[in-house]
Amino acid sequence: MKINLKEFSQDIQVIKYCQKVLADNSETKALSRKLNRVLRFMEEVEADLEMAGESIPELDMPRLEAIAERDKAMRFMNNEDDI
């Protein structure tokens, strides 16, 4: 199985946003806490991918190229850079 690091990072950002929205509502606050555990796991997987961890499936492109593409996408998503 291959993982696209850029898409994986974008998914993490979407989950962070959803978690924030859920945390603001008292009825869904418990769900937000559960989502936080999933988020921590995904961030751990992302870090392992960056470090070329052997326990994780390979990236869909060379590691350094995947990290550069992910970083560029994250800067764009966070309005730090114009692509």
mmCIF file of the N, C-alpha and C atoms, coordinates in Angstrom:
data_MODEL
# 
_entry.id   MODEL 
# 
loop_
_atom_site.group_PDB 
_atom_site.id 
_atom_site.type_symbol 
_atom_site.label_atom_id 
_atom_site.label_alt_id 
_atom_site.label_comp_id 
_atom_site.label_asym_id 
_atom_site.label_entity_id 
_atom_site.label_seq_id 
_atom_site.pdbx_PDB_ins_code 
_atom_site.Cartn_x 
_atom_site.Cartn_y 
_atom_site.Cartn_z 
_atom_site.occupancy 
_atom_site.B_iso_or_equiv 
_atom_site.pdbx_formal_charge 
_atom_site.auth_seq_id 
_atom_site.auth_comp_id 
_atom_site.auth_asym_id 
_atom_site.auth_atom_id 
_atom_site.pdbx_PDB_model_num 
ATOM 1   N N  . MET A 1 1  ? 0.851   -1.179 0.000  1.00 0.00 ? 1  MET A N  1 
ATOM 2   C CA . MET A 1 1  ? 0.000   0.000  0.000  1.00 0.00 ? 1  MET A CA 1 
ATOM 3   C C  . MET A 1 1  ? 0.890   1.233  0.000  1.00 0.00 ? 1  MET A C  1 
ATOM 4   N N  . LYS A 1 2  ? 0.505   2.223  -0.773 1.00 0.00 ? 2  LYS A N  1 
ATOM 5   C CA . LYS A 1 2  ? 1.272   3.468  -0.832 1.00 0.00 ? 2  LYS A CA 1 
ATOM 6   C C  . LYS A 1 2  ? 0.425   4.606  -0.279 1.00 0.00 ? 2  LYS A C  1 
ATOM 7   N N  . ILE A 1 3  ? 1.091   5.562  0.359  1.00 0.00 ? 3  ILE A N  1 
ATOM 8   C CA . ILE A 1 3  ? 0.408   6.697  0.989  1.00 0.00 ? 3  ILE A CA 1 
ATOM 9   C C  . ILE A 1 3  ? 0.916   7.986  0.367  1.00 0.00 ? 3  ILE A C  1 
ATOM 10  N N  . ASN A 1 4  ? 0.006   8.876  0.024  1.00 0.00 ? 4  ASN A N  1 
ATOM 11  C CA . ASN A 1 4  ? 0.365   10.203 -0.452 1.00 0.00 ? 4  ASN A CA 1 
ATOM 12  C C  . ASN A 1 4  ? 0.438   11.109 0.769  1.00 0.00 ? 4  ASN A C  1 
ATOM 13  N N  . LEU A 1 5  ? 1.635   11.552 1.118  1.00 0.00 ? 5  LEU A N  1 
ATOM 14  C CA . LEU A 1 5  ? 1.845   12.335 2.341  1.00 0.00 ? 5  LEU A CA 1 
ATOM 15  C C  . LEU A 1 5  ? 1.086   13.654 2.307  1.00 0.00 ? 5  LEU A C  1 
ATOM 16  N N  . LYS A 1 6  ? 1.013   14.277 1.141  1.00 0.00 ? 6  LYS A N  1 
ATOM 17  C CA . LYS A 1 6  ? 0.302   15.550 1.012  1.00 0.00 ? 6  LYS A CA 1 
ATOM 18  C C  . LYS A 1 6  ? -1.184  15.361 1.324  1.00 0.00 ? 6  LYS A C  1 
ATOM 19  N N  . GLU A 1 7  ? -1.805  14.344 0.730  1.00 0.00 ? 7  GLU A N  1 
ATOM 20  C CA . GLU A 1 7  ? -3.221  14.089 0.987  1.00 0.00 ? 7  GLU A CA 1 
ATOM 21  C C  . GLU A 1 7  ? -3.447  13.682 2.440  1.00 0.00 ? 7  GLU A C  1 
ATOM 22  N N  . PHE A 1 8  ? -2.524  12.907 2.993  1.00 0.00 ? 8  PHE A N  1 
ATOM 23  C CA . PHE A 1 8  ? -2.632  12.475 4.379  1.00 0.00 ? 8  PHE A CA 1 
ATOM 24  C C  . PHE A 1 8  ? -2.603  13.686 5.312  1.00 0.00 ? 8  PHE A C  1 
ATOM 25  N N  . SER A 1 9  ? -1.705  14.628 5.041  1.00 0.00 ? 9  SER A N  1 
ATOM 26  C CA . SER A 1 9  ? -1.609  15.845 5.850  1.00 0.00 ? 9  SER A CA 1 
ATOM 27  C C  . SER A 1 9  ? -2.849  16.709 5.709  1.00 0.00 ? 9  SER A C  1 
ATOM 28  N N  . GLN A 1 10 ? -3.397  16.775 4.506  1.00 0.00 ? 10 GLN A N  1 
ATOM 29  C CA . GLN A 1 10 ? -4.626  17.533 4.299  1.00 0.00 ? 10 GLN A CA 1 
ATOM 30  C C  . GLN A 1 10 ? -5.777  16.903 5.081  1.00 0.00 ? 10 GLN A C  1 
ATOM 31  N N  . ASP A 1 11 ? -5.823  15.569 5.109  1.00 0.00 ? 11 ASP A N  1 
ATOM 32  C CA . ASP A 1 11 ? -6.854  14.881 5.890  1.00 0.00 ? 11 ASP A CA 1 
ATOM 33  C C  . ASP A 1 11 ? -6.728  15.218 7.369  1.00 0.00 ? 11 ASP A C  1 
ATOM 34  N N  . ILE A 1 12 ? -5.504  15.299 7.860  1.00 0.00 ? 12 ILE A N  1 
ATOM 35  C CA . ILE A 1 12 ? -5.283  15.657 9.261  1.00 0.00 ? 12 ILE A CA 1 
ATOM 36  C C  . ILE A 1 12 ? -5.826  17.064 9.535  1.00 0.00 ? 12 ILE A C  1 
ATOM 37  N N  . GLN A 1 13 ? -5.574  17.994 8.619  1.00 0.00 ? 13 GLN A N  1 
ATOM 38  C CA . GLN A 1 13 ? -6.063  19.364 8.798  1.00 0.00 ? 13 GLN A CA 1 
ATOM 39  C C  . GLN A 1 13 ? -7.592  19.410 8.818  1.00 0.00 ? 13 GLN A C  1 
ATOM 40  N N  . VAL A 1 14 ? -8.234  18.619 7.968  1.00 0.00 ? 14 VAL A N  1 
ATOM 41  C CA . VAL A 1 14 ? -9.696  18.567 7.929  1.00 0.00 ? 14 VAL A CA 1 
ATOM 42  C C  . VAL A 1 14 ? -10.236 18.007 9.242  1.00 0.00 ? 14 VAL A C  1 
ATOM 43  N N  . ILE A 1 15 ? -9.594  16.961 9.750  1.00 0.00 ? 15 ILE A N  1 
ATOM 44  C CA . ILE A 1 15 ? -10.039 16.372 11.014 1.00 0.00 ? 15 ILE A CA 1 
ATOM 45  C C  . ILE A 1 15 ? -9.846  17.358 12.161 1.00 0.00 ? 15 ILE A C  1 
ATOM 46  N N  . LYS A 1 16 ? -8.748  18.109 12.150 1.00 0.00 ? 16 LYS A N  1 
ATOM 47  C CA . LYS A 1 16 ? -8.535  19.130 13.186 1.00 0.00 ? 16 LYS A CA 1 
ATOM 48  C C  . LYS A 1 16 ? -9.657  20.159 13.161 1.00 0.00 ? 16 LYS A C  1 
ATOM 49  N N  . TYR A 1 17 ? -10.060 20.579 11.966 1.00 0.00 ? 17 TYR A N  1 
ATOM 50  C CA . TYR A 1 17 ? -11.154 21.549 11.851 1.00 0.00 ? 17 TYR A CA 1 
ATOM 51  C C  . TYR A 1 17 ? -12.459 20.945 12.377 1.00 0.00 ? 17 TYR A C  1 
ATOM 52  N N  . CYS A 1 18 ? -12.746 19.715 11.975 1.00 0.00 ? 18 CYS A N  1 
ATOM 53  C CA . CYS A 1 18 ? -13.968 19.050 12.441 1.00 0.00 ? 18 CYS A CA 1 
ATOM 54  C C  . CYS A 1 18 ? -13.970 18.900 13.958 1.00 0.00 ? 18 CYS A C  1 
ATOM 55  N N  . GLN A 1 19 ? -12.814 18.561 14.502 1.00 0.00 ? 19 GLN A N  1 
ATOM 56  C CA . GLN A 1 19 ? -12.706 18.414 15.952 1.00 0.00 ? 19 GLN A CA 1 
ATOM 57  C C  . GLN A 1 19 ? -12.999 19.740 16.648 1.00 0.00 ? 19 GLN A C  1 
ATOM 58  N N  . LYS A 1 20 ? -12.491 20.826 16.104 1.00 0.00 ? 20 LYS A N  1 
ATOM 59  C CA . LYS A 1 20 ? -12.720 22.145 16.694 1.00 0.00 ? 20 LYS A CA 1 
ATOM 60  C C  . LYS A 1 20 ? -14.210 22.494 16.671 1.00 0.00 ? 20 LYS A C  1 
ATOM 61  N N  . VAL A 1 21 ? -14.861 22.206 15.559 1.00 0.00 ? 21 VAL A N  1 
ATOM 62  C CA . VAL A 1 21 ? -16.301 22.481 15.434 1.00 0.00 ? 21 VAL A CA 1 
ATOM 63  C C  . VAL A 1 21 ? -17.085 21.638 16.432 1.00 0.00 ? 21 VAL A C  1 
ATOM 64  N N  . LEU A 1 22 ? -16.718 20.366 16.546 1.00 0.00 ? 22 LEU A N  1 
ATOM 65  C CA . LEU A 1 22 ? -17.414 19.480 17.477 1.00 0.00 ? 22 LEU A CA 1 
ATOM 66  C C  . LEU A 1 22 ? -17.182 19.893 18.931 1.00 0.00 ? 22 LEU A C  1 
ATOM 67  N N  . ALA A 1 23 ? -16.001 20.393 19.243 1.00 0.00 ? 23 ALA A N  1 
ATOM 68  C CA . ALA A 1 23 ? -15.682 20.794 20.620 1.00 0.00 ? 23 ALA A CA 1 
ATOM 69  C C  . ALA A 1 23 ? -16.482 22.016 21.048 1.00 0.00 ? 23 ALA A C  1 
ATOM 70  N N  . ASP A 1 24 ? -16.877 22.844 20.083 1.00 0.00 ? 24 ASP A N  1 
ATOM 71  C CA . ASP A 1 24 ? -17.630 24.054 20.411 1.00 0.00 ? 24 ASP A CA 1 
ATOM 72  C C  . ASP A 1 24 ? -19.090 23.775 20.778 1.00 0.00 ? 24 ASP A C  1 
ATOM 73  N N  . ASN A 1 25 ? -19.572 22.585 20.472 1.00 0.00 ? 25 ASN A N  1 
ATOM 74  C CA . ASN A 1 25 ? -20.955 22.224 20.757 1.00 0.00 ? 25 ASN A CA 1 
ATOM 75  C C  . ASN A 1 25 ? -20.970 21.253 21.933 1.00 0.00 ? 25 ASN A C  1 
ATOM 76  N N  . SER A 1 26 ? -21.739 21.562 22.957 1.00 0.00 ? 26 SER A N  1 
ATOM 77  C CA . SER A 1 26 ? -21.753 20.721 24.153 1.00 0.00 ? 26 SER A CA 1 
ATOM 78  C C  . SER A 1 26 ? -22.275 19.312 23.878 1.00 0.00 ? 26 SER A C  1 
ATOM 79  N N  . GLU A 1 27 ? -23.128 19.145 22.889 1.00 0.00 ? 27 GLU A N  1 
ATOM 80  C CA . GLU A 1 27 ? -23.681 17.824 22.576 1.00 0.00 ? 27 GLU A CA 1 
ATOM 81  C C  . GLU A 1 27 ? -22.658 16.918 21.892 1.00 0.00 ? 27 GLU A C  1 
ATOM 82  N N  . THR A 1 28 ? -21.684 17.503 21.237 1.00 0.00 ? 28 THR A N  1 
ATOM 83  C CA . THR A 1 28 ? -20.702 16.702 20.489 1.00 0.00 ? 28 THR A CA 1 
ATOM 84  C C  . THR A 1 28 ? -19.299 16.774 21.083 1.00 0.00 ? 28 THR A C  1 
ATOM 85  N N  . LYS A 1 29 ? -19.182 17.341 22.262 1.00 0.00 ? 29 LYS A N  1 
ATOM 86  C CA . LYS A 1 29 ? -17.860 17.498 22.895 1.00 0.00 ? 29 LYS A CA 1 
ATOM 87  C C  . LYS A 1 29 ? -17.193 16.141 23.139 1.00 0.00 ? 29 LYS A C  1 
ATOM 88  N N  . ALA A 1 30 ? -17.956 15.128 23.535 1.00 0.00 ? 30 ALA A N  1 
ATOM 89  C CA . ALA A 1 30 ? -17.380 13.798 23.768 1.00 0.00 ? 30 ALA A CA 1 
ATOM 90  C C  . ALA A 1 30 ? -16.850 13.205 22.465 1.00 0.00 ? 30 ALA A C  1 
ATOM 91  N N  . LEU A 1 31 ? -17.555 13.417 21.388 1.00 0.00 ? 31 LEU A N  1 
ATOM 92  C CA . LEU A 1 31 ? -17.099 12.937 20.084 1.00 0.00 ? 31 LEU A CA 1 
ATOM 93  C C  . LEU A 1 31 ? -15.796 13.631 19.685 1.00 0.00 ? 31 LEU A C  1 
ATOM 94  N N  . SER A 1 32 ? -15.670 14.887 20.049 1.00 0.00 ? 32 SER A N  1 
ATOM 95  C CA . SER A 1 32 ? -14.449 15.638 19.766 1.00 0.00 ? 32 SER A CA 1 
ATOM 96  C C  . SER A 1 32 ? -13.255 15.010 20.473 1.00 0.00 ? 32 SER A C  1 
ATOM 97  N N  . ARG A 1 33 ? -13.456 14.566 21.700 1.00 0.00 ? 33 ARG A N  1 
ATOM 98  C CA . ARG A 1 33 ? -12.362 13.927 22.446 1.00 0.00 ? 33 ARG A CA 1 
ATOM 99  C C  . ARG A 1 33 ? -11.966 12.605 21.796 1.00 0.00 ? 33 ARG A C  1 
ATOM 100 N N  . LYS A 1 34 ? -12.938 11.841 21.318 1.00 0.00 ? 34 LYS A N  1 
ATOM 101 C CA . LYS A 1 34 ? -12.644 10.580 20.623 1.00 0.00 ? 34 LYS A CA 1 
ATOM 102 C C  . LYS A 1 34 ? -11.874 10.869 19.328 1.00 0.00 ? 34 LYS A C  1 
ATOM 103 N N  . LEU A 1 35 ? -12.280 11.903 18.623 1.00 0.00 ? 35 LEU A N  1 
ATOM 104 C CA . LEU A 1 35 ? -11.624 12.283 17.380 1.00 0.00 ? 35 LEU A CA 1 
ATOM 105 C C  . LEU A 1 35 ? -10.182 12.721 17.641 1.00 0.00 ? 35 LEU A C  1 
ATOM 106 N N  . ASN A 1 36 ? -9.937  13.279 18.815 1.00 0.00 ? 36 ASN A N  1 
ATOM 107 C CA . ASN A 1 36 ? -8.585  13.695 19.176 1.00 0.00 ? 36 ASN A CA 1 
ATOM 108 C C  . ASN A 1 36 ? -7.643  12.502 19.229 1.00 0.00 ? 36 ASN A C  1 
ATOM 109 N N  . ARG A 1 37 ? -8.119  11.350 19.689 1.00 0.00 ? 37 ARG A N  1 
ATOM 110 C CA . ARG A 1 37 ? -7.275  10.152 19.727 1.00 0.00 ? 37 ARG A CA 1 
ATOM 111 C C  . ARG A 1 37 ? -6.906  9.701  18.316 1.00 0.00 ? 37 ARG A C  1 
ATOM 112 N N  . VAL A 1 38 ? -7.871  9.762  17.406 1.00 0.00 ? 38 VAL A N  1 
ATOM 113 C CA . VAL A 1 38 ? -7.603  9.407  16.010 1.00 0.00 ? 38 VAL A CA 1 
ATOM 114 C C  . VAL A 1 38 ? -6.586  10.380 15.419 1.00 0.00 ? 38 VAL A C  1 
ATOM 115 N N  . LEU A 1 39 ? -6.756  11.635 15.742 1.00 0.00 ? 39 LEU A N  1 
ATOM 116 C CA . LEU A 1 39 ? -5.863  12.677 15.250 1.00 0.00 ? 39 LEU A CA 1 
ATOM 117 C C  . LEU A 1 39 ? -4.433  12.465 15.739 1.00 0.00 ? 39 LEU A C  1 
ATOM 118 N N  . ARG A 1 40 ? -4.263  12.156 17.004 1.00 0.00 ? 40 ARG A N  1 
ATOM 119 C CA . ARG A 1 40 ? -2.922  11.891 17.545 1.00 0.00 ? 40 ARG A CA 1 
ATOM 120 C C  . ARG A 1 40 ? -2.275  10.707 16.837 1.00 0.00 ? 40 ARG A C  1 
ATOM 121 N N  . PHE A 1 41 ? -3.066  9.665  16.568 1.00 0.00 ? 41 PHE A N  1 
ATOM 122 C CA . PHE A 1 41 ? -2.541  8.509  15.857 1.00 0.00 ? 41 PHE A CA 1 
ATOM 123 C C  . PHE A 1 41 ? -2.094  8.894  14.445 1.00 0.00 ? 41 PHE A C  1 
ATOM 124 N N  . MET A 1 42 ? -2.915  9.659  13.756 1.00 0.00 ? 42 MET A N  1 
ATOM 125 C CA . MET A 1 42 ? -2.577  10.074 12.393 1.00 0.00 ? 42 MET A CA 1 
ATOM 126 C C  . MET A 1 42 ? -1.309  10.937 12.388 1.00 0.00 ? 42 MET A C  1 
ATOM 127 N N  . GLU A 1 43 ? -1.159  11.801 13.371 1.00 0.00 ? 43 GLU A N  1 
ATOM 128 C CA . GLU A 1 43 ? 0.039   12.630 13.455 1.00 0.00 ? 43 GLU A CA 1 
ATOM 129 C C  . GLU A 1 43 ? 1.276   11.774 13.733 1.00 0.00 ? 43 GLU A C  1 
ATOM 130 N N  . GLU A 1 44 ? 1.112   10.724 14.530 1.00 0.00 ? 44 GLU A N  1 
ATOM 131 C CA . GLU A 1 44 ? 2.217   9.813  14.796 1.00 0.00 ? 44 GLU A CA 1 
ATOM 132 C C  . GLU A 1 44 ? 2.613   9.067  13.515 1.00 0.00 ? 44 GLU A C  1 
ATOM 133 N N  . VAL A 1 45 ? 1.634   8.638  12.742 1.00 0.00 ? 45 VAL A N  1 
ATOM 134 C CA . VAL A 1 45 ? 1.896   7.968  11.472 1.00 0.00 ? 45 VAL A CA 1 
ATOM 135 C C  . VAL A 1 45 ? 2.607   8.933  10.519 1.00 0.00 ? 45 VAL A C  1 
ATOM 136 N N  . GLU A 1 46 ? 2.140   10.188 10.483 1.00 0.00 ? 46 GLU A N  1 
ATOM 137 C CA . GLU A 1 46 ? 2.761   11.184 9.615  1.00 0.00 ? 46 GLU A CA 1 
ATOM 138 C C  . GLU A 1 46 ? 4.231   11.383 9.992  1.00 0.00 ? 46 GLU A C  1 
ATOM 139 N N  . ALA A 1 47 ? 4.518   11.488 11.276 1.00 0.00 ? 47 ALA A N  1 
ATOM 140 C CA . ALA A 1 47 ? 5.909   11.661 11.722 1.00 0.00 ? 47 ALA A CA 1 
ATOM 141 C C  . ALA A 1 47 ? 6.746   10.449 11.346 1.00 0.00 ? 47 ALA A C  1 
ATOM 142 N N  . ASP A 1 48 ? 6.171   9.262  11.488 1.00 0.00 ? 48 ASP A N  1 
ATOM 143 C CA . ASP A 1 48 ? 6.895   8.048  11.128 1.00 0.00 ? 48 ASP A CA 1 
ATOM 144 C C  . ASP A 1 48 ? 7.165   8.002  9.626  1.00 0.00 ? 48 ASP A C  1 
ATOM 145 N N  . LEU A 1 49 ? 6.218   8.470  8.828  1.00 0.00 ? 49 LEU A N  1 
ATOM 146 C CA . LEU A 1 49 ? 6.423   8.526  7.384  1.00 0.00 ? 49 LEU A CA 1 
ATOM 147 C C  . LEU A 1 49 ? 7.567   9.480  7.034  1.00 0.00 ? 49 LEU A C  1 
ATOM 148 N N  . GLU A 1 50 ? 7.614   10.616 7.718  1.00 0.00 ? 50 GLU A N  1 
ATOM 149 C CA . GLU A 1 50 ? 8.675   11.585 7.469  1.00 0.00 ? 50 GLU A CA 1 
ATOM 150 C C  . GLU A 1 50 ? 10.040  11.023 7.822  1.00 0.00 ? 50 GLU A C  1 
ATOM 151 N N  . MET A 1 51 ? 10.084  10.220 8.856  1.00 0.00 ? 51 MET A N  1 
ATOM 152 C CA . MET A 1 51 ? 11.354  9.650  9.301  1.00 0.00 ? 51 MET A CA 1 
ATOM 153 C C  . MET A 1 51 ? 11.667  8.345  8.577  1.00 0.00 ? 51 MET A C  1 
ATOM 154 N N  . ALA A 1 52 ? 10.836  7.982  7.592  1.00 0.00 ? 52 ALA A N  1 
ATOM 155 C CA . ALA A 1 52 ? 10.999  6.745  6.814  1.00 0.00 ? 52 ALA A CA 1 
ATOM 156 C C  . ALA A 1 52 ? 10.923  5.522  7.710  1.00 0.00 ? 52 ALA A C  1 
ATOM 157 N N  . GLY A 1 53 ? 9.945   5.519  8.595  1.00 0.00 ? 53 GLY A N  1 
ATOM 158 C CA . GLY A 1 53 ? 9.750   4.387  9.494  1.00 0.00 ? 53 GLY A CA 1 
ATOM 159 C C  . GLY A 1 53 ? 9.484   3.103  8.732  1.00 0.00 ? 53 GLY A C  1 
ATOM 160 N N  . GLU A 1 54 ? 10.079  2.036  9.180  1.00 0.00 ? 54 GLU A N  1 
ATOM 161 C CA . GLU A 1 54 ? 9.956   0.764  8.489  1.00 0.00 ? 54 GLU A CA 1 
ATOM 162 C C  . GLU A 1 54 ? 8.627   0.079  8.759  1.00 0.00 ? 54 GLU A C  1 
ATOM 163 N N  . SER A 1 55 ? 7.929   0.484  9.800  1.00 0.00 ? 55 SER A N  1 
ATOM 164 C CA . SER A 1 55 ? 6.676   -0.176 10.137 1.00 0.00 ? 55 SER A CA 1 
ATOM 165 C C  . SER A 1 55 ? 5.490   0.392  9.368  1.00 0.00 ? 55 SER A C  1 
ATOM 166 N N  . ILE A 1 56 ? 5.729   1.422  8.596  1.00 0.00 ? 56 ILE A N  1 
ATOM 167 C CA . ILE A 1 56 ? 4.656   2.108  7.877  1.00 0.00 ? 56 ILE A CA 1 
ATOM 168 C C  . ILE A 1 56 ? 4.760   1.809  6.385  1.00 0.00 ? 56 ILE A C  1 
ATOM 169 N N  . PRO A 1 57 ? 3.631   1.664  5.696  1.00 0.00 ? 57 PRO A N  1 
ATOM 170 C CA . PRO A 1 57 ? 3.671   1.458  4.245  1.00 0.00 ? 57 PRO A CA 1 
ATOM 171 C C  . PRO A 1 57 ? 4.409   2.598  3.550  1.00 0.00 ? 57 PRO A C  1 
ATOM 172 N N  . GLU A 1 58 ? 4.953   2.319  2.395  1.00 0.00 ? 58 GLU A N  1 
ATOM 173 C CA . GLU A 1 58 ? 5.783   3.294  1.701  1.00 0.00 ? 58 GLU A CA 1 
ATOM 174 C C  . GLU A 1 58 ? 4.970   4.443  1.120  1.00 0.00 ? 58 GLU A C  1 
ATOM 175 N N  . LEU A 1 59 ? 5.646   5.557  0.922  1.00 0.00 ? 59 LEU A N  1 
ATOM 176 C CA . LEU A 1 59 ? 5.040   6.719  0.302  1.00 0.00 ? 59 LEU A CA 1 
ATOM 177 C C  . LEU A 1 59 ? 4.870   6.482  -1.188 1.00 0.00 ? 59 LEU A C  1 
ATOM 178 N N  . ASP A 1 60 ? 4.029   7.263  -1.834 1.00 0.00 ? 60 ASP A N  1 
ATOM 179 C CA . ASP A 1 60 ? 3.800   7.083  -3.261 1.00 0.00 ? 60 ASP A CA 1 
ATOM 180 C C  . ASP A 1 60 ? 4.869   7.752  -4.124 1.00 0.00 ? 60 ASP A C  1 
ATOM 181 N N  . MET A 1 61 ? 5.851   8.392  -3.491 1.00 0.00 ? 61 MET A N  1 
ATOM 182 C CA . MET A 1 61 ? 6.965   9.016  -4.207 1.00 0.00 ? 61 MET A CA 1 
ATOM 183 C C  . MET A 1 61 ? 8.144   9.063  -3.243 1.00 0.00 ? 61 MET A C  1 
ATOM 184 N N  . PRO A 1 62 ? 9.334   9.436  -3.701 1.00 0.00 ? 62 PRO A N  1 
ATOM 185 C CA . PRO A 1 62 ? 10.472  9.508  -2.784 1.00 0.00 ? 62 PRO A CA 1 
ATOM 186 C C  . PRO A 1 62 ? 10.158  10.380 -1.557 1.00 0.00 ? 62 PRO A C  1 
ATOM 187 N N  . ARG A 1 63 ? 10.683  9.969  -0.425 1.00 0.00 ? 63 ARG A N  1 
ATOM 188 C CA . ARG A 1 63 ? 10.334  10.586 0.862  1.00 0.00 ? 63 ARG A CA 1 
ATOM 189 C C  . ARG A 1 63 ? 10.563  12.093 0.896  1.00 0.00 ? 63 ARG A C  1 
ATOM 190 N N  . LEU A 1 64 ? 11.728  12.566 0.505  1.00 0.00 ? 64 LEU A N  1 
ATOM 191 C CA . LEU A 1 64 ? 12.013  14.002 0.584  1.00 0.00 ? 64 LEU A CA 1 
ATOM 192 C C  . LEU A 1 64 ? 11.115  14.797 -0.364 1.00 0.00 ? 64 LEU A C  1 
ATOM 193 N N  . GLU A 1 65 ? 10.845  14.238 -1.534 1.00 0.00 ? 65 GLU A N  1 
ATOM 194 C CA . GLU A 1 65 ? 9.943   14.899 -2.485 1.00 0.00 ? 65 GLU A CA 1 
ATOM 195 C C  . GLU A 1 65 ? 8.524   14.963 -1.921 1.00 0.00 ? 65 GLU A C  1 
ATOM 196 N N  . ALA A 1 66 ? 8.093   13.893 -1.273 1.00 0.00 ? 66 ALA A N  1 
ATOM 197 C CA . ALA A 1 66 ? 6.756   13.854 -0.672 1.00 0.00 ? 66 ALA A CA 1 
ATOM 198 C C  . ALA A 1 66 ? 6.641   14.876 0.459  1.00 0.00 ? 66 ALA A C  1 
ATOM 199 N N  . ILE A 1 67 ? 7.690   15.000 1.268  1.00 0.00 ? 67 ILE A N  1 
ATOM 200 C CA . ILE A 1 67 ? 7.682   15.963 2.369  1.00 0.00 ? 67 ILE A CA 1 
ATOM 201 C C  . ILE A 1 67 ? 7.634   17.388 1.829  1.00 0.00 ? 67 ILE A C  1 
ATOM 202 N N  . ALA A 1 68 ? 8.409   17.675 0.783  1.00 0.00 ? 68 ALA A N  1 
ATOM 203 C CA . ALA A 1 68 ? 8.405   19.022 0.184  1.00 0.00 ? 68 ALA A CA 1 
ATOM 204 C C  . ALA A 1 68 ? 7.032   19.357 -0.398 1.00 0.00 ? 68 ALA A C  1 
ATOM 205 N N  . GLU A 1 69 ? 6.400   18.398 -1.061 1.00 0.00 ? 69 GLU A N  1 
ATOM 206 C CA . GLU A 1 69 ? 5.070   18.628 -1.631 1.00 0.00 ? 69 GLU A CA 1 
ATOM 207 C C  . GLU A 1 69 ? 4.039   18.858 -0.530 1.00 0.00 ? 69 GLU A C  1 
ATOM 208 N N  . ARG A 1 70 ? 4.145   18.073 0.535  1.00 0.00 ? 70 ARG A N  1 
ATOM 209 C CA . ARG A 1 70 ? 3.220   18.230 1.664  1.00 0.00 ? 70 ARG A CA 1 
ATOM 210 C C  . ARG A 1 70 ? 3.389   19.603 2.304  1.00 0.00 ? 70 ARG A C  1 
ATOM 211 N N  . ASP A 1 71 ? 4.643   20.018 2.532  1.00 0.00 ? 71 ASP A N  1 
ATOM 212 C CA . ASP A 1 71 ? 4.910   21.319 3.142  1.00 0.00 ? 71 ASP A CA 1 
ATOM 213 C C  . ASP A 1 71 ? 4.353   22.457 2.302  1.00 0.00 ? 71 ASP A C  1 
ATOM 214 N N  . LYS A 1 72 ? 4.511   22.364 1.003  1.00 0.00 ? 72 LYS A N  1 
ATOM 215 C CA . LYS A 1 72 ? 3.993   23.381 0.086  1.00 0.00 ? 72 LYS A CA 1 
ATOM 216 C C  . LYS A 1 72 ? 2.470   23.453 0.182  1.00 0.00 ? 72 LYS A C  1 
ATOM 217 N N  . ALA A 1 73 ? 1.814   22.302 0.240  1.00 0.00 ? 73 ALA A N  1 
ATOM 218 C CA . ALA A 1 73 ? 0.354   22.271 0.357  1.00 0.00 ? 73 ALA A CA 1 
ATOM 219 C C  . ALA A 1 73 ? -0.107  22.842 1.699  1.00 0.00 ? 73 ALA A C  1 
ATOM 220 N N  . MET A 1 74 ? 0.637   22.547 2.770  1.00 0.00 ? 74 MET A N  1 
ATOM 221 C CA . MET A 1 74 ? 0.256   23.047 4.093  1.00 0.00 ? 74 MET A CA 1 
ATOM 222 C C  . MET A 1 74 ? 0.412   24.565 4.172  1.00 0.00 ? 74 MET A C  1 
ATOM 223 N N  . ARG A 1 75 ? 1.467   25.112 3.552  1.00 0.00 ? 75 ARG A N  1 
ATOM 224 C CA . ARG A 1 75 ? 1.634   26.566 3.530  1.00 0.00 ? 75 ARG A CA 1 
ATOM 225 C C  . ARG A 1 75 ? 0.463   27.216 2.791  1.00 0.00 ? 75 ARG A C  1 
ATOM 226 N N  . PHE A 1 76 ? 0.044   26.604 1.714  1.00 0.00 ? 76 PHE A N  1 
ATOM 227 C CA . PHE A 1 76 ? -1.075  27.140 0.953  1.00 0.00 ? 76 PHE A CA 1 
ATOM 228 C C  . PHE A 1 76 ? -2.370  27.069 1.769  1.00 0.00 ? 76 PHE A C  1 
ATOM 229 N N  . MET A 1 77 ? -2.613  25.940 2.422  1.00 0.00 ? 77 MET A N  1 
ATOM 230 C CA . MET A 1 77 ? -3.833  25.762 3.221  1.00 0.00 ? 77 MET A CA 1 
ATOM 231 C C  . MET A 1 77 ? -3.877  26.743 4.385  1.00 0.00 ? 77 MET A C  1 
ATOM 232 N N  . ASN A 1 78 ? -2.724  27.071 4.923  1.00 0.00 ? 78 ASN A N  1 
ATOM 233 C CA . ASN A 1 78 ? -2.659  27.984 6.069  1.00 0.00 ? 78 ASN A CA 1 
ATOM 234 C C  . ASN A 1 78 ? -2.451  29.428 5.643  1.00 0.00 ? 78 ASN A C  1 
ATOM 235 N N  . ASN A 1 79 ? -2.621  29.706 4.349  1.00 0.00 ? 79 ASN A N  1 
ATOM 236 C CA . ASN A 1 79 ? -2.493  31.057 3.777  1.00 0.00 ? 79 ASN A CA 1 
ATOM 237 C C  . ASN A 1 79 ? -1.132  31.689 4.042  1.00 0.00 ? 79 ASN A C  1 
ATOM 238 N N  . GLU A 1 80 ? -0.092  30.865 4.119  1.00 0.00 ? 80 GLU A N  1 
ATOM 239 C CA . GLU A 1 80 ? 1.244   31.377 4.350  1.00 0.00 ? 80 GLU A CA 1 
ATOM 240 C C  . GLU A 1 80 ? 2.002   31.594 3.040  1.00 0.00 ? 80 GLU A C  1 
ATOM 241 N N  . ASP A 1 81 ? 1.488   31.020 1.960  1.00 0.00 ? 81 ASP A N  1 
ATOM 242 C CA . ASP A 1 81 ? 2.209   31.078 0.694  1.00 0.00 ? 81 ASP A CA 1 
ATOM 243 C C  . ASP A 1 81 ? 1.194   31.042 -0.439 1.00 0.00 ? 81 ASP A C  1 
ATOM 244 N N  . ASP A 1 82 ? 1.487   31.729 -1.503 1.00 0.00 ? 82 ASP A N  1 
ATOM 245 C CA . ASP A 1 82 ? 0.642   31.692 -2.693 1.00 0.00 ? 82 ASP A CA 1 
ATOM 246 C C  . ASP A 1 82 ? 1.286   30.773 -3.704 1.00 0.00 ? 82 ASP A C  1 
ATOM 247 N N  . ILE A 1 83 ? 0.530   29.766 -4.115 1.00 0.00 ? 83 ILE A N  1 
ATOM 248 C CA . ILE A 1 83 ? 1.054   28.797 -5.073 1.00 0.00 ? 83 ILE A CA 1 
ATOM 249 C C  . ILE A 1 83 ? 0.561   29.178 -6.465 1.00 0.00 ? 83 ILE A C  1 
# 
